[in-house]
Amino acid sequence: MLDLQRQYRPLHQELLDAVAHVLETQQFILGEPVADFERAAAAQLGVTHALGCSSGTDALWLALAAAGVGPGHAVITTPFSFFASISAILRAGATPVLADIDPATLNLDPLAVQAVLNAPQTTPVRAILPVHLYGQCADWTSFSCLGKEHGLILIEDAAQAWSVEWGGQKAGGLGSLAAFSFYPTKNLSAAGEAGLVTTNSGELAERVRMLRNHGMSRRYHHDEIGWNARMDGIQGAILNVKLKYIDGWNQARRTIAEKYHALFAAAGLAEPGPYPIHGIVLPQEVPGSRHVWHQYVIRTARRDQLREFLTARNIGSEIYYPVPLHLQAALKNLGYAEGSFPQAERAAREVLALPIFPELREDEQQTVVTAIAEFLS
């Protein structure tokens, strides 16, 4: 699925030099290595403020907490995402409210969100938390309209979406705040856990800065209960090196996605969708958006059998995500049941992520497509 060694080898010395500088200057927590990355990241995303933190999960919590989301508030999000999208809401003390996904993009469906907003709510909705799933922006035009119409805060879960665009504007500056993850499998990856919160609001940025450091506005003076969510200097230094290469890596992913499209079409395997019948449904870039292809996710009716077939041939694949959030054992108390979100449940039975990373070779892609053609025949 992913060969990080191919990315590491060309950057070997540059990364070692960056880490050595942190060790020599002993700026292990925050400090200039993180500040340098924050400035460069903000410039690349076109936002005013970028604040490094300890993980993408902490970034989500920091964004929610900085926006004042907490007990007595509900937050609408998707049932088809990683667990952190919903656990961060719970950690903030708010109530998660779910809405189904668009079967074509697998992102949160604005029409489903509208239906939730039109229905009576036990807890008033304070915010919407769309996820830019797999590296494609959620329909921000629609969510922006919903936010204005209902007076809601919009927070981006951009954990999988570094440099994704909507209408020419990059994720990170679309909502009031955004949360990024630099988990090692991400397009822009750290050598461990790290995250980032972005915003164009000086007031919100100051709150994030305080909350990530135990709620301190000045040393040993705690204005509120925050958290230890600081980015360490080594991660900041590594990310600052990789930031210089991310645009090229993302473009390589786009080229690989286009090649997959062409290979599957030439093999006669692609179906129009959104639901597969005999072949596979390919992921598509929505007009007006710029996909960064964090994952290349197909849909197929015999997903589990296909995955076993690929594994037997030493071809990596992954399921993102096999169990929708509303069916997770830890979230039973939300009150949802099987059948609550049929689009998310069907996607969970059909999606399969194929290998995609900037250094993937064309012959390797051909091997993947040939194996899938063999299985489907």
C-alpha positions in Angstrom: 0.0 0.0 0.0 2.8 2.4 0.9 6.6 2.4 0.7 7.9 5.2 2.9 11.5 4.2 2.1 11.2 5.4 -1.4 10.3 8.9 -0.1 13.0 8.8 2.6 16.0 7.9 0.6 16.3 11.1 -1.5 15.7 13.2 1.6 17.9 11.2 3.9 20.7 13.7 4.6 18.4 16.7 4.6 16.2 15.1 7.2 19.1 14.1 9.3 20.5 17.6 9.2 17.2 19.1 10.3 16.9 16.6 13.2 20.5 17.3 14.2 19.8 21.0 14.4 17.0 20.4 16.8 19.3 18.2 19.0 22.0 20.8 18.9 19.7 23.7 19.8 17.7 21.6 22.2 14.4 23.2 21.1 12.5 19.9 21.7 9.0 21.3 22.3 7.6 24.0 20.0 10.4 26.6 19.6 11.8 27.8 16.3 11.6 24.5 14.4 7.9 24.5 14.9 7.5 28.2 14.4 9.3 28.0 11.1 7.0 25.2 9.9 3.9 27.1 11.1 4.9 30.2 9.0 5.7 28.1 5.9 2.5 26.1 6.3 0.4 29.2 6.6 1.9 30.7 3.6 1.5 27.6 1.5 -2.2 27.2 2.5 -3.0 30.9 2.2 -4.2 31.3 5.8 -3.2 33.8 8.4 -2.5 31.4 11.3 -1.2 27.8 11.4 -0.6 26.3 14.8 1.3 23.0 15.3 0.1 20.4 17.7 0.6 16.8 18.8 -1.7 15.0 16.5 -4.6 15.3 14.0 -7.0 14.2 16.8 -5.8 16.9 19.1 -6.1 19.4 16.2 -9.8 18.5 15.9 -10.4 18.9 19.6 -8.5 22.2 19.6 -10.5 23.6 16.7 -13.8 22.6 18.4 -12.8 23.9 21.8 -11.3 27.2 20.4 -14.6 27.8 18.6 -16.5 27.4 21.9 -18.2 24.1 21.0 -18.9 22.2 24.2 -21.7 20.8 26.5 -25.2 21.8 25.3 -24.1 21.9 21.6 -24.6 19.4 18.8 -22.1 19.0 15.9 -23.2 17.4 12.6 -20.6 15.2 11.0 -20.3 12.1 8.8 -20.7 8.4 9.9 -18.1 7.5 7.2 -14.7 8.6 8.6 -12.0 7.7 11.0 -13.0 7.5 14.7 -11.3 10.8 15.6 -13.9 12.8 13.7 -16.5 11.9 16.2 -14.3 11.2 19.3 -13.1 14.8 19.2 -16.7 16.1 19.4 -17.3 13.9 22.4 -14.1 15.0 24.0 -15.2 18.6 23.6 -18.3 17.7 25.6 -20.6 18.2 22.6 -23.2 15.8 21.0 -22.4 14.2 17.7 -25.3 14.2 15.2 -24.7 12.2 12.0 -26.0 12.7 8.5 -25.5 10.3 5.5 -22.9 10.6 2.7 -23.1 11.3 -1.0 -22.7 7.9 -2.7 -20.6 9.4 -5.5 -17.9 11.2 -3.4 -18.4 9.4 -0.1 -18.2 12.8 1.6 -20.9 14.2 3.9 -24.0 15.0 1.9 -25.2 18.6 2.2 -28.8 17.5 1.5 -28.7 15.0 4.3 -27.3 17.7 6.6 -30.1 20.0 5.5 -32.7 17.3 6.4 -31.1 17.0 9.9 -31.2 20.8 10.4 -34.9 20.8 9.4 -35.8 18.1 11.9 -36.4 18.8 15.6 -33.2 18.5 17.7 -32.9 17.7 21.4 -29.6 19.6 21.5 -29.2 22.7 19.4 -26.7 22.4 16.5 -23.7 24.6 16.9 -21.4 23.5 14.2 -20.9 21.3 11.1 -17.7 19.2 10.8 -17.4 18.0 7.2 -14.5 15.6 6.4 -12.5 16.1 3.2 -12.4 12.3 2.7 -9.6 10.6 0.8 -8.1 13.9 -0.3 -11.2 15.5 -1.9 -12.9 18.6 -0.5 -16.5 18.3 0.7 -19.0 20.4 -1.2 -18.0 23.6 0.5 -20.3 25.8 -1.5 -23.3 24.0 -0.1 -21.9 23.8 3.4 -21.1 27.5 3.4 -24.7 28.3 2.5 -26.0 26.0 5.2 -23.7 27.7 7.7 -24.9 31.1 6.9 -28.5 30.1 6.7 -28.5 28.5 10.1 -25.8 30.6 11.9 -23.4 27.6 12.3 -19.7 27.3 12.7 -17.9 25.4 10.0 -14.9 23.4 10.9 -12.9 21.4 8.4 -11.6 17.9 9.1 -8.8 18.2 6.6 -6.7 15.3 8.1 -6.4 13.7 4.6 -6.4 16.8 2.5 -3.2 18.8 2.5 -3.4 21.3 -0.4 -6.9 20.1 -1.6 -8.8 22.9 -3.2 -12.4 24.0 -3.6 -13.0 26.8 -6.1 -9.4 27.7 -6.2 -9.1 28.1 -2.4 -7.1 25.6 -0.4 -8.6 23.6 2.5 -7.6 25.2 5.8 -9.1 28.6 5.0 -12.6 27.5 4.0 -14.1 27.2 7.4 -13.7 29.1 10.7 -11.0 26.6 11.6 -9.5 23.4 10.1 -7.6 20.4 11.5 -4.8 18.6 9.7 -3.0 15.3 10.5 0.6 14.5 9.7 0.3 10.8 10.6 3.1 8.9 8.7 0.7 7.6 6.0 -0.5 11.1 5.1 0.5 13.0 1.9 2.5 15.4 4.1 3.8 13.1 6.9 5.8 13.4 10.1 8.1 10.8 11.7 5.4 10.1 14.3 2.3 11.9 15.5 1.7 15.6 14.7 -1.1 17.9 13.6 -2.0 21.5 12.7 -4.9 23.9 13.3 -5.4 26.7 10.8 -7.6 29.8 10.9 -7.9 33.3 9.6 -9.1 34.6 13.0 -6.5 36.1 15.3 -8.8 35.5 18.3 -9.3 31.8 17.5 -5.6 31.4 16.9 -4.8 32.8 20.3 -7.3 30.4 21.9 -5.7 27.4 20.1 -2.3 28.6 21.1 -3.4 28.7 24.8 -5.4 25.5 24.8 -2.6 23.4 23.3 -0.4 24.5 26.2 -2.5 23.6 29.3 -4.6 26.7 28.9 -1.7 29.0 29.7 -1.8 32.6 28.4 1.5 33.2 30.3 3.7 30.7 32.0 2.0 29.0 35.0 -1.1 31.2 34.7 -4.0 29.0 33.5 -7.0 30.8 32.2 -8.9 27.6 31.5 -8.4 23.9 31.3 -6.5 23.1 28.2 -4.3 20.1 27.2 -0.7 19.2 26.5 -1.1 19.2 22.7 2.2 20.8 21.7 4.1 19.8 18.6 7.7 18.7 19.3 10.6 20.3 17.6 11.8 17.2 15.7 8.4 16.8 14.0 8.3 20.5 13.1 11.8 20.3 11.6 10.9 17.2 9.5 7.7 18.7 8.3 9.4 21.9 7.3 11.8 19.9 5.1 8.9 17.9 3.5 6.8 20.9 3.0 9.1 22.0 0.1 8.3 18.8 -1.8 4.6 18.3 -1.1 3.3 20.0 -4.2 5.4 17.8 -6.4 4.3 14.7 -4.5 0.7 15.7 -4.8 1.1 16.2 -8.5 2.6 12.7 -8.8 -0.4 11.3 -7.0 -2.7 13.0 -9.5 -0.7 11.5 -12.4 -0.9 8.1 -10.8 -4.7 8.5 -10.3 -5.1 9.4 -14.0 -3.0 6.4 -15.0 -5.3 4.1 -12.9 -8.3 5.6 -14.6 -6.8 4.9 -18.0 -5.7 1.4 -17.2 -9.1 0.4 -15.8 -10.9 1.9 -18.7 -8.7 0.1 -21.2 -9.3 -3.1 -19.4 -13.1 -2.6 -19.6 -13.5 -2.8 -15.9 -15.0 0.6 -15.0 -18.7 1.1 -14.4 -20.5 4.4 -14.2 -21.7 4.0 -10.6 -22.2 5.2 -8.1 -22.9 1.5 -7.2 -20.9 -1.4 -8.6 -22.6 -4.3 -10.4 -20.1 -6.6 -12.1 -17.0 -4.4 -12.4 -15.7 -1.5 -10.3 -16.7 2.1 -9.8 -13.7 4.4 -10.0 -13.3 7.5 -7.7 -13.9 10.8 -9.5 -12.7 14.3 -9.0 -15.6 16.7 -8.6 -15.7 19.7 -11.0 -14.4 22.8 -9.2 -12.2 20.8 -6.8 -8.6 19.7 -6.8 -8.2 16.2 -5.5 -4.9 15.3 -3.8 -5.5 11.6 -3.9 -4.6 10.6 -0.4 -6.3 7.4 -1.2 -7.4 5.8 -4.5 -10.6 4.1 -3.5 -12.7 1.9 -5.8 -16.1 0.3 -5.1 -16.8 -3.3 -6.0 -19.6 -5.7 -5.0 -17.3 -8.5 -4.0 -14.9 -6.4 -2.0 -13.8 -8.9 0.6 -13.1 -11.7 -1.9 -11.2 -9.3 -4.2 -9.0 -8.2 -1.2 -8.2 -11.8 -0.4 -7.3 -12.4 -4.1 -4.9 -9.4 -4.1 -3.4 -10.3 -0.8 -2.6 -13.8 -2.1 -0.6 -12.1 -4.9 1.3 -9.8 -2.5 -0.7 -6.7 -3.6 -1.5 -4.3 -0.8 -5.0 -2.9 -0.2 -6.9 -1.4 2.7 -10.5 -0.8 3.7 -11.3 2.8 4.8 -13.7 2.1 6.6 -15.1 -1.3 7.3 -17.5 -0.2 10.1 -19.4 3.1 9.9 -19.1 5.2 13.1 -22.7 4.8 14.1 -22.2 1.0 14.3 -19.1 1.1 16.4 -19.5 -0.6 19.8 -18.1 2.5 21.6 -20.8 4.7 20.1 -23.9 2.7 20.8 -25.2 5.3 23.2 -25.6 7.7 20.3 -28.8 5.8 19.5 -28.3 4.9 15.9 -28.8 1.4 14.5 -28.1 -0.6 11.4 -30.1 1.0 8.6 -29.8 4.5 10.0 -27.4 5.6 7.2 -27.7 3.2 4.2 -25.3 5.0 2.0 -22.5 4.9 4.6 -23.3 1.2 5.3 -23.2 0.2 1.7 -20.0 2.1 1.1 -18.4 0.2 4.1 -19.2 -3.1 2.3 -17.8 -2.0 -1.1 -14.8 0.4 -0.8 -11.3 -0.8 -1.3 -8.2 1.4 -1.3 -5.5 0.5 -3.8 -1.8 1.4 -3.6 -1.1 5.0 -4.3 2.0 7.0 -3.3 4.2 9.4 -5.3 6.9 6.9 -6.1 4.5 4.1 -7.3 5.7 2.8 -10.7 3.5 2.4 -13.7 4.4 -1.3 -14.0 3.2 -1.8 -10.4 -0.1 -0.1 -11.3 -0.4 -2.4 -14.2 0.1 -5.4 -11.9 -2.7 -4.2 -9.7 -5.1 -3.7 -12.6 -4.2 -7.0 -14.2 -4.9 -8.8 -11.0 -8.3 -7.2 -10.6 -9.1 -8.0 -14.2 -8.2 -11.6 -13.5 -10.4 -11.7 -10.4 -13.4 -10.1 -12.2 -13.1 -12.5 -15.2 
